[in-house]
């Protein structure tokens, strides 16, 4: 009987050993598949190693409170932002120079007129100035 028990123990040990080998093989297969998947994701996303490291550190960082996030805002402008600002400033300057010949300066000492001009919309002022110029041109033609 002891021989029979020894044989049963040997079979049980063989099964567990075979199961262990199968489990390890399965684990290795899963890990290899995960590694392949990660490589495919990296290739698909075209991220550089530094970008991947930044993402990993961001994932593992402790979440910030609103106060911490506001206090630690990055105020430095990126080169792209600086270029955009410079281009915008140049465009505004160009437009200002284009409009300059058409600007007029209105001066008056009458307080009522100053008040009216301050409350009037720019288009309305332009219309009235144009009407005055048109009337002036019409009277000049009649006087000639």
ZASELO-871038 format. One record per atom (N, C-alpha, C, O): residue in three letters; atom name; y, x, z. Coordinates in pm, 1 decimal. Atoms other than C-alpha are relative to their C-alpha. Layout:
<nodes>
ALA | CA | Y | X | Z
...
</nodes>
This chain:
<nodes>
UNK | N | -119.5 | 78.8 | 0.0
UNK | CA | 0.0 | 0.0 | 0.0
UNK | C | 126.2 | 83.2 | 0.0
UNK | O | 227.3 | 46.3 | -59.7
UNK | N | -119.0 | -83.7 | -2.8
UNK | CA | 237.8 | 274.2 | 67.5
UNK | C | 29.6 | 54.4 | -138.4
UNK | O | 145.3 | 75.4 | -174.6
UNK | N | -19.7 | -46.1 | 136.4
UNK | CA | 182.5 | 397.0 | -283.7
UNK | C | 72.5 | -105.9 | -81.6
UNK | O | 161.7 | -75.8 | -160.9
UNK | N | -62.7 | 112.0 | 69.3
UNK | CA | 277.6 | 56.3 | -413.4
UNK | C | 147.1 | -11.7 | 39.0
UNK | O | 231.6 | -34.5 | -47.6
UNK | N | -138.9 | 7.1 | -45.1
UNK | CA | 595.7 | 52.6 | -201.7
UNK | C | 80.6 | 115.2 | -58.2
UNK | O | 196.3 | 98.2 | -96.7
UNK | N | -68.6 | -115.3 | 57.1
UNK | CA | 683.4 | 399.4 | -323.2
UNK | C | 35.0 | -24.2 | -145.8
UNK | O | 141.8 | 15.6 | -192.4
UNK | N | -23.8 | 29.4 | 140.6
UNK | CA | 653.4 | 281.7 | -680.0
UNK | C | 110.0 | -103.4 | -16.6
UNK | O | 190.1 | -92.1 | -109.4
UNK | N | -103.9 | 102.9 | 3.6
UNK | CA | 874.0 | -23.8 | -614.7
UNK | C | 135.9 | 63.8 | 29.0
UNK | O | 235.4 | 36.0 | -38.0
UNK | N | -126.4 | -68.6 | -31.1
UNK | CA | 1137.3 | 194.7 | -452.9
UNK | C | 45.0 | 84.7 | -117.9
UNK | O | 164.2 | 89.5 | -148.4
UNK | N | -31.5 | -84.8 | 114.7
UNK | CA | 1123.7 | 428.9 | -749.8
UNK | C | 55.7 | -84.2 | -114.5
UNK | O | 151.4 | -43.1 | -180.2
UNK | N | -48.4 | 90.5 | 105.1
UNK | CA | 1169.5 | 137.6 | -994.1
UNK | C | 138.6 | -51.5 | 35.1
UNK | O | 226.2 | -58.2 | -51.1
UNK | N | -132.1 | 49.2 | -43.3
UNK | CA | 1460.8 | 0.3 | -788.6
UNK | C | 103.4 | 107.8 | -15.5
UNK | O | 214.2 | 81.7 | -62.2
UNK | N | -93.8 | -110.2 | 14.1
UNK | CA | 1622.9 | 341.5 | -779.1
UNK | C | 28.7 | 24.2 | -147.8
UNK | O | 142.5 | 53.5 | -184.4
UNK | N | -19.8 | -20.6 | 142.7
UNK | CA | 1572.5 | 374.7 | -1152.5
UNK | C | 93.1 | -105.4 | -56.6
UNK | O | 179.1 | -75.6 | -139.5
UNK | N | -88.3 | 106.3 | 48.4
UNK | CA | 1736.2 | 38.5 | -1211.9
UNK | C | 144.2 | 26.0 | 44.0
UNK | O | 236.4 | 14.5 | -36.7
UNK | N | -136.8 | -21.4 | -46.5
UNK | CA | 2036.4 | 119.6 | -998.1
UNK | C | 60.7 | 120.2 | -69.7
UNK | O | 178.9 | 119.7 | -104.2
UNK | N | -51.2 | -117.0 | 69.3
UNK | CA | 2065.9 | 462.0 | -1158.2
UNK | C | 34.3 | -34.8 | -144.7
UNK | O | 137.8 | 8.9 | -195.2
UNK | N | -24.7 | 43.8 | 137.4
UNK | CA | 2041.1 | 306.5 | -1507.2
UNK | C | 123.0 | -90.9 | -5.6
UNK | O | 203.7 | -84.0 | -98.3
UNK | N | -117.1 | 88.3 | -5.9
UNK | CA | 2292.9 | 42.2 | -1405.1
UNK | C | 127.8 | 81.1 | 20.3
UNK | O | 232.8 | 51.4 | -36.8
UNK | N | -117.5 | -84.0 | -23.6
UNK | CA | 2525.7 | 310.6 | -1277.9
UNK | C | 42.4 | 71.2 | -128.1
UNK | O | 161.2 | 78.6 | -159.6
UNK | N | -31.3 | -68.1 | 125.8
UNK | CA | 2502.4 | 501.7 | -1604.5
UNK | C | 62.8 | -98.3 | -99.0
UNK | O | 160.0 | -66.1 | -167.3
UNK | N | -54.2 | 102.0 | 90.8
UNK | CA | 2562.4 | 181.7 | -1800.6
UNK | C | 142.3 | -37.7 | 40.6
UNK | O | 229.5 | -54.0 | -44.8
UNK | N | -132.8 | 35.9 | -48.0
UNK | CA | 2860.8 | 94.2 | -1581.3
UNK | C | 100.3 | 110.4 | -32.6
UNK | O | 212.3 | 82.3 | -75.3
UNK | N | -90.3 | -110.8 | 30.4
UNK | CA | 3010.6 | 443.0 | -1623.7
UNK | C | 28.9 | 6.9 | -149.6
UNK | O | 142.1 | 33.1 | -190.2
UNK | N | -19.1 | -0.1 | 144.4
UNK | CA | 2957.4 | 426.9 | -1998.4
UNK | C | 96.5 | -110.3 | -40.2
UNK | O | 183.2 | -90.6 | -125.3
UNK | N | -88.2 | 113.0 | 29.1
UNK | CA | 3126.3 | 88.4 | -2006.0
UNK | C | 143.7 | 32.2 | 42.7
UNK | O | 238.4 | 0.1 | -29.1
UNK | N | -132.3 | -38.4 | -47.0
UNK | CA | 3418.6 | 222.8 | -1798.6
UNK | C | 65.1 | 98.8 | -96.1
UNK | O | 182.7 | 85.4 | -129.6
UNK | N | -52.8 | -98.8 | 92.7
UNK | CA | 3459.9 | 519.2 | -2031.2
UNK | C | 41.6 | -64.7 | -131.7
UNK | O | 144.2 | -29.5 | -190.0
UNK | N | -33.5 | 71.2 | 122.7
UNK | CA | 3454.1 | 288.3 | -2331.3
UNK | C | 131.0 | -77.3 | 16.2
UNK | O | 216.5 | -75.2 | -72.4
UNK | N | -123.4 | 76.2 | -26.8
UNK | CA | 3723.3 | 66.7 | -2174.3
UNK | C | 119.6 | 94.0 | 6.5
UNK | O | 224.3 | 65.4 | -51.6
UNK | N | -110.4 | -95.5 | -11.4
UNK | CA | 3938.6 | 368.2 | -2085.9
UNK | C | 36.8 | 58.2 | -136.4
UNK | O | 154.7 | 73.0 | -168.4
UNK | N | -27.2 | -51.4 | 134.9
UNK | CA | 3902.5 | 510.2 | -2436.2
UNK | C | 72.3 | -103.5 | -84.7
UNK | O | 164.5 | -70.2 | -159.0
UNK | N | -64.1 | 107.6 | 76.4
UNK | CA | 3997.4 | 174.6 | -2586.1
UNK | C | 144.6 | -19.2 | 46.1
UNK | O | 233.9 | -41.1 | -35.7
UNK | N | -136.0 | 13.6 | -52.9
UNK | CA | 4300.8 | 150.3 | -2354.7
UNK | C | 88.0 | 114.3 | -49.6
UNK | O | 204.0 | 93.4 | -85.1
UNK | N | -76.4 | -115.0 | 48.3
UNK | CA | 4408.9 | 501.6 | -2454.9
UNK | C | 37.3 | -19.0 | -147.3
UNK | O | 149.3 | 12.2 | -187.7
UNK | N | -28.0 | 26.0 | 141.6
UNK | CA | 4380.5 | 405.6 | -2823.3
UNK | C | 109.1 | -105.9 | -14.1
UNK | O | 199.6 | -92.7 | -96.5
UNK | N | -100.3 | 106.3 | 4.8
UNK | CA | 4580.2 | 88.0 | -2760.5
UNK | C | 138.7 | 54.1 | 34.0
UNK | O | 237.6 | 19.0 | -30.3
UNK | N | -128.5 | -57.7 | -40.1
UNK | CA | 4853.4 | 285.6 | -2584.7
UNK | C | 57.5 | 83.7 | -113.6
UNK | O | 176.9 | 75.9 | -142.3
UNK | N | -46.3 | -81.9 | 112.3
UNK | CA | 4874.1 | 529.9 | -2874.1
UNK | C | 49.5 | -87.0 | -115.3
UNK | O | 149.1 | -54.2 | -179.7
UNK | N | -43.8 | 91.5 | 105.8
UNK | CA | 4898.4 | 241.4 | -3121.1
UNK | C | 133.8 | -62.6 | 34.4
UNK | O | 220.0 | -78.1 | -52.2
UNK | N | -126.9 | 59.1 | -44.4
UNK | CA | 5176.4 | 83.9 | -2916.5
UNK | C | 112.8 | 101.5 | -14.9
UNK | O | 221.4 | 68.0 | -62.2
UNK | N | -100.9 | -105.6 | 14.4
UNK | CA | 5363.9 | 414.9 | -2905.4
UNK | C | 37.6 | 18.9 | -146.5
UNK | O | 155.4 | 29.6 | -180.8
UNK | N | -26.1 | -20.2 | 142.7
UNK | CA | 5327.5 | 457.8 | -3279.0
UNK | C | 78.3 | -117.5 | -57.7
UNK | O | 167.5 | -98.7 | -140.4
UNK | N | -67.6 | 118.6 | 52.4
UNK | CA | 5440.1 | 101.7 | -3345.5
UNK | C | 144.0 | -8.9 | 48.0
UNK | O | 231.2 | -55.2 | -25.5
UNK | N | -134.3 | 13.4 | -55.0
UNK | CA | 5743.4 | 122.5 | -3121.9
UNK | C | 92.4 | 113.9 | -39.0
UNK | O | 214.0 | 101.6 | -24.1
UNK | N | -79.8 | -115.7 | 42.4
UNK | CA | 5861.6 | 462.8 | -3252.7
UNK | C | 94.8 | 48.8 | 108.4
UNK | O | 206.2 | 92.0 | 78.4
UNK | N | -82.6 | -47.9 | -109.7
UNK | CA | 5996.7 | 553.1 | -2910.6
UNK | C | -26.6 | 148.1 | 21.9
UNK | O | -139.5 | 195.1 | 7.7
UNK | N | 17.3 | -141.2 | -29.9
UNK | CA | 6057.4 | 914.5 | -2824.2
UNK | C | -57.9 | 14.1 | 140.7
UNK | O | -60.0 | -81.8 | 217.8
UNK | N | 58.1 | -23.8 | -132.7
UNK | CA | 5895.3 | 1070.6 | -2518.9
UNK | C | 102.3 | -21.9 | 110.1
UNK | O | 68.3 | -72.7 | 216.9
UNK | N | -102.2 | 20.0 | -102.4
UNK | CA | 6224.9 | 1066.3 | -2331.1
UNK | C | 25.8 | -148.3 | 23.3
UNK | O | 46.6 | -191.1 | 136.9
UNK | N | -19.1 | 143.8 | -15.1
UNK | CA | 6268.5 | 695.9 | -2400.2
UNK | C | -116.5 | -62.1 | 76.5
UNK | O | -96.8 | -151.1 | 159.3
UNK | N | 116.9 | 51.7 | -71.0
UNK | CA | 5915.1 | 629.1 | -2280.4
UNK | C | 8.7 | 36.7 | 147.1
UNK | O | -23.2 | -45.4 | 233.2
UNK | N | -15.6 | -41.4 | -139.3
UNK | CA | 5982.4 | 829.8 | -1963.7
UNK | C | 104.8 | -84.8 | 70.4
UNK | O | 86.5 | -123.7 | 185.7
UNK | N | -104.3 | 84.5 | -58.5
UNK | CA | 6302.8 | 631.4 | -1905.0
UNK | C | -52.9 | -139.4 | 30.9
UNK | O | -21.1 | -197.2 | 134.8
UNK | N | 57.8 | 132.8 | -22.0
UNK | CA | 6111.3 | 306.0 | -1942.7
UNK | C | -94.0 | 2.8 | 119.9
UNK | O | -91.9 | -87.6 | 203.5
UNK | N | 93.3 | -11.6 | -112.5
UNK | CA | 5841.1 | 425.0 | -1702.4
UNK | C | 75.1 | 9.4 | 132.3
UNK | O | 36.8 | -55.1 | 229.9
UNK | N | -74.7 | -12.2 | -125.2
UNK | CA | 6097.7 | 526.6 | -1440.7
UNK | C | 70.6 | -130.9 | 33.1
UNK | O | 81.9 | -167.4 | 150.1
UNK | N | -66.3 | 127.9 | -24.5
UNK | CA | 6281.5 | 198.0 | -1484.1
UNK | C | -97.6 | -103.3 | 56.0
UNK | O | -61.8 | -185.3 | 140.5
UNK | N | 100.9 | 94.2 | -48.4
UNK | CA | 5959.2 | 5.9 | -1428.5
UNK | C | -32.9 | 25.9 | 146.1
UNK | O | -55.2 | -67.3 | 223.3
UNK | N | 41.0 | -35.1 | -135.5
UNK | CA | 5882.6 | 195.0 | -1109.7
UNK | C | 114.5 | 3.0 | 100.1
UNK | O | 91.0 | 24.8 | 218.9
UNK | N | -113.7 | -0.4 | -91.1
UNK | CA | 6234.1 | 176.9 | -963.6
UNK | C | 1.6 | -127.4 | 83.3
UNK | O | -47.9 | -232.3 | 42.2
UNK | N | -14.8 | 115.2 | -88.8
UNK | CA | 6308.1 | -52.6 | -674.8
UNK | C | 112.3 | -87.2 | -55.3
UNK | O | 217.0 | -35.0 | -93.7
UNK | N | -104.7 | 87.8 | 52.9
UNK | CA | 6505.8 | -358.3 | -787.8
UNK | C | 129.3 | 14.3 | 80.6
UNK | O | 126.8 | 27.4 | 203.0
UNK | N | -130.2 | -12.3 | -64.6
UNK | CA | 6877.0 | -334.5 | -713.4
UNK | C | 54.3 | -137.6 | 34.9
UNK | O | 24.6 | -237.3 | -30.9
UNK | N | -71.2 | 122.9 | -30.9
UNK | CA | 7082.1 | -597.3 | -543.3
UNK | C | 120.0 | -8.9 | -93.0
UNK | O | 154.5 | 88.8 | -159.4
UNK | N | -116.6 | 17.2 | 86.5
UNK | CA | 7381.2 | -737.4 | -727.9
UNK | C | 110.5 | 96.8 | 40.1
UNK | O | 175.8 | 156.5 | -45.5
UNK | N | -105.3 | -89.6 | -48.1
UNK | CA | 7617.4 | -536.0 | -509.2
UNK | C | -26.5 | 143.9 | -42.9
UNK | O | 66.3 | 214.3 | -82.8
UNK | N | 34.0 | -136.2 | 42.8
UNK | CA | 7431.6 | -211.4 | -587.3
UNK | C | 19.9 | 16.7 | -149.5
UNK | O | 71.4 | 119.2 | -194.3
UNK | N | -13.6 | -8.6 | 145.5
UNK | CA | 7425.5 | -284.1 | -958.6
UNK | C | 146.6 | 7.8 | -40.6
UNK | O | 182.4 | 85.2 | -129.4
UNK | N | -142.3 | -0.4 | 31.8
UNK | CA | 7798.9 | -355.2 | -966.7
UNK | C | 64.2 | 130.9 | 44.7
UNK | O | 150.0 | 184.7 | -25.3
UNK | N | -59.2 | -122.5 | -53.3
UNK | CA | 7882.0 | -50.6 | -753.7
UNK | C | -37.9 | 120.8 | -84.4
UNK | O | 39.6 | 216.1 | -92.8
UNK | N | 48.3 | -116.1 | 74.5
UNK | CA | 7680.5 | 184.8 | -974.2
UNK | C | 13.0 | -15.2 | -150.4
UNK | O | -66.0 | 43.0 | -224.7
UNK | N | -14.2 | 17.8 | 144.7
UNK | CA | 7804.2 | 75.8 | -1315.5
UNK | C | 43.6 | 129.7 | -63.5
UNK | O | 121.4 | 205.3 | -5.4
UNK | N | -32.9 | -121.7 | 73.9
UNK | CA | 7832.1 | 352.3 | -1568.9
UNK | C | 130.0 | -23.5 | -75.4
UNK | O | 135.1 | -104.9 | -167.7
UNK | N | -130.4 | 21.0 | 62.3
UNK | CA | 8196.6 | 378.5 | -1667.5
UNK | C | 24.2 | 95.7 | -115.3
UNK | O | 125.4 | 84.4 | -184.5
UNK | N | -16.5 | -93.7 | 110.1
UNK | CA | 8146.7 | 661.4 | -1914.7
UNK | C | -31.2 | -70.1 | -131.7
UNK | O | -129.6 | -143.3 | -142.9
UNK | N | 19.0 | 62.3 | 130.7
UNK | CA | 8180.0 | 552.1 | -2274.7
UNK | C | -93.8 | 86.3 | -84.0
UNK | O | -86.8 | 209.1 | -81.1
UNK | N | 88.9 | -72.1 | 89.8
UNK | CA | 7912.3 | 645.8 | -2520.9
UNK | C | 78.6 | 42.8 | -122.9
UNK | O | 181.4 | -17.3 | -154.1
UNK | N | -72.7 | -44.1 | 119.8
UNK | CA | 8017.2 | 835.3 | -2833.9
UNK | C | 17.3 | -111.2 | -102.6
UNK | O | 118.5 | -116.4 | -172.4
UNK | N | -9.6 | 110.6 | 94.3
UNK | CA | 7945.6 | 524.7 | -3040.0
UNK | C | 114.4 | -93.9 | 38.6
UNK | O | 188.2 | -141.6 | -47.6
UNK | N | -107.5 | 87.0 | -47.3
UNK | CA | 8181.3 | 317.8 | -2824.0
UNK | C | 136.1 | 65.7 | -26.0
UNK | O | 231.6 | -1.1 | -65.5
UNK | N | -125.4 | -71.6 | 21.7
UNK | CA | 8450.1 | 585.2 | -2849.4
UNK | C | 38.9 | -6.9 | -147.2
UNK | O | 155.2 | -30.5 | -180.0
UNK | N | -27.9 | 8.5 | 143.0
UNK | CA | 8419.6 | 590.5 | -3228.2
UNK | C | 49.1 | -138.6 | -38.1
UNK | O | 141.8 | -152.1 | -117.9
UNK | N | -40.9 | 137.1 | 31.0
UNK | CA | 8447.6 | 211.5 | -3240.5
UNK | C | 143.0 | -25.4 | 45.8
UNK | O | 221.4 | -88.6 | -25.0
UNK | N | -136.2 | 18.5 | -50.6
UNK | CA | 8760.4 | 217.4 | -3024.7
UNK | C | 101.7 | 71.3 | -88.7
UNK | O | 206.9 | 16.1 | -120.7
UNK | N | -91.9 | -76.6 | 85.1
UNK | CA | 8921.7 | 487.4 | -3237.6
UNK | C | 20.1 | -71.6 | -132.8
UNK | O | 132.8 | -82.9 | -181.0
UNK | N | -9.8 | 69.9 | 127.9
UNK | CA | 8843.3 | 297.9 | -3557.5
UNK | C | 83.4 | -127.6 | 13.9
UNK | O | 165.8 | -158.8 | -72.0
UNK | N | -75.5 | 123.1 | -23.0
UNK | CA | 8979.4 | -25.5 | -3411.6
UNK | C | 148.0 | 30.6 | 16.8
UNK | O | 233.0 | -39.3 | -38.2
UNK | N | -139.1 | -39.2 | -20.9
UNK | CA | 9297.5 | 150.1 | -3297.0
UNK | C | 65.7 | 39.1 | -132.0
UNK | O | 180.9 | 3.4 | -156.9
UNK | N | -53.6 | -39.0 | 130.8
UNK | CA | 9344.7 | 300.9 | -3644.1
UNK | C | 27.3 | -122.0 | -87.0
UNK | O | 129.6 | -128.5 | -155.2
UNK | N | -19.5 | 122.3 | 79.5
UNK | CA | 9300.0 | -40.0 | -3808.3
UNK | C | 120.3 | -77.8 | 49.6
UNK | O | 198.5 | -128.9 | -30.6
UNK | N | -114.6 | 71.9 | -54.8
UNK | CA | 9550.7 | -199.3 | -3571.6
UNK | C | 130.3 | 68.7 | -38.5
UNK | O | 228.5 | 2.5 | -72.1
UNK | N | -119.4 | -75.4 | 37.9
UNK | CA | 9801.0 | 78.0 | -3643.2
UNK | C | 33.0 | -22.0 | -147.3
UNK | O | 149.6 | -38.3 | -183.5
UNK | N | -19.3 | 22.9 | 143.4
UNK | CA | 9751.2 | 32.8 | -4018.2
UNK | C | 59.3 | -139.7 | -24.0
UNK | O | 153.2 | -155.1 | -102.0
UNK | N | -53.2 | 135.9 | 14.5
UNK | CA | 9808.0 | -344.3 | -3988.8
UNK | C | 144.4 | -8.1 | 49.1
UNK | O | 227.8 | -74.8 | -12.0
UNK | N | -135.3 | 1.1 | -54.4
UNK | CA | 10116.3 | -285.6 | -3775.2
UNK | C | 98.2 | 60.5 | -101.1
UNK | O | 208.3 | 8.7 | -119.6
UNK | N | -86.7 | -63.1 | 99.3
UNK | CA | 10261.4 | -53.5 | -4040.0
UNK | C | 18.2 | -88.1 | -122.6
UNK | O | 125.7 | -89.3 | -182.6
UNK | N | -10.7 | 90.8 | 114.4
UNK | CA | 10185.1 | -307.0 | -4315.2
UNK | C | 94.1 | -115.2 | 30.5
UNK | O | 165.2 | -161.2 | -58.9
UNK | N | -84.4 | 113.2 | -38.2
UNK | CA | 10365.9 | -582.7 | -4124.0
UNK | C | 144.4 | 41.1 | 28.9
UNK | O | 235.0 | -42.0 | 24.1
UNK | N | -130.1 | -47.9 | -43.3
UNK | CA | 10660.8 | -368.4 | -4022.4
UNK | C | 115.2 | -37.2 | -93.5
UNK | O | 220.7 | -77.4 | -44.4
UNK | N | -113.4 | 36.9 | 87.0
UNK | CA | 10874.5 | -431.2 | -4335.2
UNK | C | 37.4 | -147.5 | 8.3
UNK | O | 148.8 | -184.5 | -28.8
UNK | N | -25.4 | 143.9 | -4.1
UNK | CA | 10848.7 | -805.4 | -4276.1
UNK | C | 47.1 | -48.0 | 136.9
UNK | O | 69.5 | -167.4 | 156.8
UNK | N | -44.3 | 38.4 | -133.6
UNK | CA | 10955.0 | -798.9 | -3911.6
UNK | C | 150.2 | -20.8 | 1.8
UNK | O | 225.5 | 47.3 | -67.9
UNK | N | -142.8 | 20.8 | -21.3
UNK | CA | 11289.2 | -936.1 | -3807.2
UNK | C | 24.8 | -6.2 | 149.7
UNK | O | -62.4 | -46.1 | 227.0
UNK | N | -38.2 | 4.5 | -141.1
UNK | CA | 11469.6 | -907.8 | -3477.4
UNK | C | 108.1 | -105.5 | 14.0
UNK | O | 212.6 | -98.2 | -50.7
UNK | N | -95.9 | 107.3 | -23.9
UNK | CA | 11647.6 | -1216.8 | -3355.9
UNK | C | 75.1 | 30.1 | 128.8
UNK | O | 14.3 | 51.5 | 233.7
UNK | N | -82.2 | -22.1 | -119.2
UNK | CA | 11936.9 | -1163.2 | -3116.6
UNK | C | 103.8 | -110.4 | 7.5
UNK | O | 161.2 | -153.0 | -92.7
UNK | N | -101.2 | 102.3 | -23.5
UNK | CA | 12163.0 | -1419.3 | -2965.8
UNK | C | 43.4 | 7.9 | 145.5
UNK | O | -30.1 | 55.8 | 231.8
UNK | N | -48.3 | 2.7 | -137.8
UNK | CA | 12374.5 | -1461.7 | -2657.9
UNK | C | -5.2 | -141.5 | 56.7
UNK | O | 16.9 | -162.3 | 176.0
UNK | N | 6.8 | 138.9 | -41.7
UNK | CA | 12332.9 | -1839.3 | -2646.3
UNK | C | -131.2 | -23.6 | 75.2
UNK | O | -239.2 | -6.1 | 18.7
UNK | N | 119.5 | 17.3 | -83.8
UNK | CA | 12091.4 | -1919.4 | -2361.3
UNK | C | -90.5 | -112.2 | -48.6
UNK | O | -212.8 | -103.3 | -37.2
UNK | N | 81.1 | 111.5 | 51.6
UNK | CA | 11979.4 | -2248.6 | -2515.7
UNK | C | -85.8 | 46.9 | -118.0
UNK | O | -203.7 | 12.6 | -127.4
UNK | N | 73.7 | -51.0 | 115.7
UNK | CA | 11879.2 | -2073.3 | -2837.8
UNK | C | -111.5 | 93.6 | 45.5
UNK | O | -222.5 | 88.0 | -7.6
UNK | N | 102.2 | -91.2 | -53.1
UNK | CA | 11693.7 | -1803.3 | -2642.5
UNK | C | -116.2 | -79.7 | 58.4
UNK | O | -232.8 | -47.0 | 36.1
UNK | N | 104.4 | 84.6 | -58.5
UNK | CA | 11506.5 | -2072.9 | -2450.3
UNK | C | -85.1 | -66.8 | -107.7
UNK | O | -207.6 | -70.9 | -96.9
UNK | N | 72.0 | 64.6 | 109.9
UNK | CA | 11415.1 | -2257.1 | -2772.5
UNK | C | -92.8 | 98.6 | -69.5
UNK | O | -208.1 | 67.0 | -98.8
UNK | N | 81.5 | -101.3 | 66.9
UNK | CA | 11292.7 | -1936.4 | -2935.2
UNK | C | -119.7 | 40.7 | 85.1
UNK | O | -227.7 | 66.1 | 31.8
UNK | N | 110.3 | -37.2 | -89.5
UNK | CA | 11080.6 | -1852.2 | -2630.1
UNK | C | -107.9 | -106.6 | 6.0
UNK | O | -224.9 | -75.0 | 27.7
UNK | N | 98.7 | 107.8 | -8.2
UNK | CA | 10911.7 | -2192.6 | -2634.9
UNK | C | -61.9 | -34.6 | -135.1
UNK | O | -166.0 | -100.0 | -141.2
UNK | N | 49.8 | 33.0 | 133.4
UNK | CA | 10864.3 | -2216.3 | -3011.8
UNK | C | -117.8 | 88.8 | -37.7
UNK | O | -127.7 | 204.0 | 4.6
UNK | N | 112.7 | -76.1 | 53.9
UNK | CA | 10546.1 | -2107.7 | -3183.1
UNK | C | 50.3 | 92.6 | -110.4
UNK | O | 149.1 | 61.9 | -177.0
UNK | N | -40.2 | -97.8 | 99.4
UNK | CA | 10569.8 | -1805.5 | -3412.1
UNK | C | 8.7 | -56.4 | -140.5
UNK | O | 98.1 | -19.5 | -216.8
UNK | N | -1.5 | 60.6 | 133.9
UNK | CA | 10488.1 | -2011.8 | -3721.7
UNK | C | 126.0 | -84.2 | -21.4
UNK | O | 185.9 | -83.8 | -128.9
UNK | N | -118.0 | 85.3 | 10.5
UNK | CA | 10769.4 | -2252.1 | -3649.7
UNK | C | 125.9 | 84.4 | -18.9
UNK | O | 213.7 | 49.9 | -98.0
UNK | N | -114.5 | -91.2 | 15.0
UNK | CA | 11017.4 | -1965.9 | -3610.1
UNK | C | 2.7 | 56.3 | -140.9
UNK | O | 108.6 | 65.6 | -203.1
UNK | N | 9.6 | -53.9 | 135.7
UNK | CA | 10892.1 | -1817.6 | -3937.4
UNK | C | 45.2 | -102.2 | -102.4
UNK | O | 118.6 | -69.4 | -195.6
UNK | N | -39.2 | 106.4 | 92.7
UNK | CA | 10932.3 | -2151.4 | -4115.4
UNK | C | 151.7 | -18.2 | -1.4
UNK | O | 212.7 | -28.8 | -107.8
UNK | N | -144.7 | 21.0 | -7.3
UNK | CA | 11288.2 | -2194.1 | -3991.9
UNK | C | 76.1 | 117.0 | -60.7
UNK | O | 177.3 | 97.6 | -128.1
UNK | N | -64.0 | -117.3 | 61.0
UNK | CA | 11379.7 | -1838.1 | -4089.7
UNK | C | -11.9 | -6.0 | -152.0
UNK | O | 84.3 | 24.1 | -222.6
UNK | N | 21.1 | 9.7 | 144.4
UNK | CA | 11230.8 | -1891.8 | -4436.7
UNK | C | 89.7 | -107.5 | -59.9
UNK | O | 147.5 | -88.5 | -166.9
UNK | N | -88.3 | 107.1 | 47.9
UNK | CA | 11420.2 | -2220.1 | -4474.8
UNK | C | 144.8 | 47.6 | -7.4
UNK | O | 216.5 | 16.0 | -102.3
UNK | N | -136.5 | -53.4 | -1.7
UNK | CA | 11743.6 | -2043.4 | -4380.6
UNK | C | 21.1 | 96.9 | -115.9
UNK | O | 125.5 | 94.9 | -181.0
UNK | N | -9.3 | -95.3 | 111.2
UNK | CA | 11674.8 | -1766.7 | -4633.0
UNK | C | 5.0 | -75.3 | -132.2
UNK | O | 84.0 | -41.9 | -220.5
UNK | N | 0.6 | 79.7 | 123.5
UNK | CA | 11593.6 | -2024.5 | -4902.2
UNK | C | 134.3 | -67.6 | -22.4
UNK | O | 185.2 | -66.8 | -134.4
UNK | N | -130.2 | 65.2 | 11.4
UNK | CA | 11916.7 | -2216.0 | -4831.8
UNK | C | 107.0 | 101.2 | -37.4
UNK | O | 195.9 | 72.7 | -117.5
UNK | N | -97.0 | -106.0 | 28.7
UNK | CA | 12111.0 | -1890.0 | -4838.8
UNK | C | -11.0 | 43.3 | -146.0
UNK | O | 90.7 | 64.9 | -212.0
UNK | N | 20.3 | -36.7 | 140.5
UNK | CA | 11958.5 | -1797.3 | -5175.7
UNK | C | 51.1 | -109.5 | -92.4
UNK | O | 107.8 | -80.4 | -197.7
UNK | N | -45.8 | 110.7 | 82.4
UNK | CA | 12035.6 | -2145.0 | -5311.5
UNK | C | 151.8 | -2.2 | -7.6
UNK | O | 207.2 | -24.7 | -115.2
UNK | N | -145.8 | 0.9 | 1.3
UNK | CA | 12401.6 | -2125.7 | -5209.6
UNK | C | 55.0 | 120.5 | -74.6
UNK | O | 160.4 | 111.8 | -137.5
UNK | N | -42.0 | -118.7 | 75.5
UNK | CA | 12427.5 | -1773.1 | -5353.2
UNK | C | -5.0 | -27.2 | -148.8
UNK | O | 83.0 | 15.9 | -223.3
UNK | N | 14.5 | 31.4 | 142.9
UNK | CA | 12303.1 | -1904.5 | -5689.6
UNK | C | 115.6 | -91.9 | -44.4
UNK | O | 168.2 | -76.6 | -154.6
UNK | N | -106.6 | 93.8 | 35.5
UNK | CA | 12563.8 | -2184.7 | -5683.8
UNK | C | 135.4 | 72.8 | -4.5
UNK | O | 222.6 | 38.6 | -84.4
UNK | N | -127.6 | -72.7 | -5.6
UNK | CA | 12842.5 | -1940.0 | -5597.2
UNK | C | 16.1 | 98.1 | -115.9
UNK | O | 128.6 | 139.9 | -143.5
UNK | N | -9.0 | -97.7 | 108.1
UNK | CA | 12764.6 | -1707.3 | -5887.3
UNK | C | 39.0 | -63.2 | -125.3
UNK | O | 51.5 | 4.5 | -227.3
</nodes>
